[in-house]
Amino acid sequence: MTDAPARRERPPRPCPICKKMSLPQYHPFCSRRCADVDLSRWFSEVYAAPAEEKETDDEAPPPAPRDEPDA
C-alpha cells in the first residue's frame, strides 16, 4: 500500500505564455520563467478576476424614516 495518492498525468498542452509544450512540474507552463511571467502579470493587474459591482452611496436609496416617539 502506498501513502501518496496516485497522480494522474496531465496531457501536455501549449504554455499560455510562450506556446511551447507544458511540462508536468510547471503545469500549465513550460518553465519556471513562464510561471513567473504569469505571476507578474497578476501582480501588476494586467489580469483581473471579475467582481460584482457594489452600490455606491450616490446610488443607494435614502434610508427610510424611523417612527420613534419623542421622549
C-alpha positions as a printed NumPy array, in Angstrom:
array([[  0.   ,   0.   ,   0.   ],
       [  1.362,   3.439,  -0.846],
       [  0.983,   6.545,   1.296],
       [  0.762,   9.044,  -1.577],
       [ -2.276,   9.012,  -3.864],
       [ -1.612,   8.157,  -7.487],
       [ -1.07 ,  11.311,  -9.517],
       [ -2.726,  11.4  , -12.883],
       [ -0.516,  12.586, -15.685],
       [ -1.976,  15.548, -17.493],
       [ -1.62 ,  15.629, -21.233],
       [  0.874,  18.263, -22.365],
       [ -0.73 ,  21.432, -23.65 ],
       [  0.72 ,  24.628, -25.038],
       [  2.059,  27.054, -22.448],
       [ -0.289,  30.063, -22.176],
       [  2.715,  32.434, -22.213],
       [  5.053,  31.192, -24.971],
       [  3.043,  28.368, -26.611],
       [  5.768,  25.704, -26.095],
       [  4.529,  22.374, -24.755],
       [  3.98 ,  22.399, -20.978],
       [  5.985,  20.271, -18.556],
       [  4.408,  18.354, -15.648],
       [  6.485,  20.086, -12.956],
       [  5.384,  23.559, -14.183],
       [  1.903,  22.704, -15.484],
       [  0.272,  24.551, -17.223],
       [  3.52 ,  26.341, -18.09 ],
       [  6.645,  25.091, -19.85 ],
       [  9.157,  26.587, -17.414],
       [  9.642,  28.475, -14.179],
       [ 10.222,  31.632, -16.232],
       [  6.771,  31.452, -17.875],
       [  5.135,  30.744, -14.499],
       [  6.888,  33.832, -13.09 ],
       [  5.809,  35.951, -16.073],
       [  2.203,  34.914, -15.423],
       [  2.5  ,  35.692, -11.701],
       [  3.984,  39.097, -12.519],
       [  1.02 ,  39.856, -14.774],
       [ -1.365,  39.102, -11.888],
       [  0.635,  41.307,  -9.501],
       [  0.748,  44.212, -11.962],
       [ -3.022,  43.821, -12.536],
       [ -2.718,  43.005, -16.233],
       [ -5.09 ,  40.161, -15.364],
       [ -8.05 ,  40.724, -13.095],
       [-10.767,  38.48 , -11.742],
       [-14.275,  39.824, -12.346],
       [-16.032,  41.24 ,  -9.313],
       [-19.588,  42.265,  -8.603],
       [-20.117,  45.986,  -8.534],
       [-21.405,  47.266,  -5.197],
       [-23.735,  50.227,  -4.891],
       [-22.062,  53.474,  -4.001],
       [-23.572,  55.98 ,  -1.592],
       [-24.755,  58.067,  -4.556],
       [-26.719,  55.15 ,  -5.995],
       [-28.108,  53.84 ,  -2.705],
       [-31.721,  54.707,  -1.883],
       [-32.21 ,  57.115,   1.02 ],
       [-32.839,  55.486,   4.395],
       [-36.49 ,  55.068,   5.384],
       [-37.734,  57.467,   8.081],
       [-37.903,  55.949,  11.524],
       [-41.102,  56.255,  13.53 ],
       [-39.843,  56.932,  17.049],
       [-41.882,  58.644,  19.731],
       [-40.354,  61.848,  21.144],
       [-39.115,  61.366,  24.679]])
